[in-house]
Amino acid sequence: MSEIKEVIRVAGMILLGIFVVAVSVPLVLAAAGVTLGIIGFLFHVAVVVIKVAVMLAIGYLILVGVRAVLR
């Protein structure tokens, strides 16, 4: 069980890192005056990362619920 916790922790850190990059890079590029196309693409990437994180969280909650029911 501790291996699963470690995998989930590492996956969470990776998703958080991707989210931070996807959100902060457009802000920095906007401050530098780079075109809106790149900013829109990176914003889209941030939205996709949020959706993936939410889906993983829901899946984890379902897994924990099923495990609790089976005990």
N, C-alpha and C positions, 0 to 999 in steps of 0.2 A: 504494500500500500504506500510505503514511503517513496518508492520509485515513481508512482503515479503522481504523487504530490510534487515531486521534483520536476517531472516532465511538464506538469501544468504550470508550475512556477516559471520555468524557463520559457515556455510558450507565451505566458503572460508578459514576461519581460521583453521578448522579441516583438510582440504585438504593440506593447507600449512604446518601444523604440521606433517602430515603423510609424505609429501614430504621431509621435512627437516630430519626427522628421517631416512627415506629410503635412503637418499643420504649420510648423515653424518656417519651413523653406518658402512656402508661398508668401508669408508675411515679410520675410527678408527680401525676396525678389520684388515684391510690390514696393517696398521702400527704395529699392535700387532702380525701379522704373522699368522692369522687364515686362514683356507683353502679357496680356491677360490670358492668352491661350495656355501658356505653361501653368499659370496660377489655377486656371479652371481644371486642368488635368490633375494637378496635385491635390486640389480640393476633392475631386472625384475619387482619387486614391484614398484620401483620408476617410471619405464616406464609406468606401468599400471595406477599409480596415475596421471601422466601427461596426459595420454589419457583421463581419466575420467574428469580431470579439463578442458581440451580442449572441450570435448563434452558438459559439463555443460555450458561453456562460449558460445559455438555456439547456444545451446538451449536457453540460456538467450537472446542472440542477436536476434534470431528469434522471441521469445516472445515479446521483446520490439518493434521489427519492425512491428509485427502484431498489437500490441496495438496502435502504432503510425498511422498505416493505418486506423484502425477502428475509430480513433478520428476525 
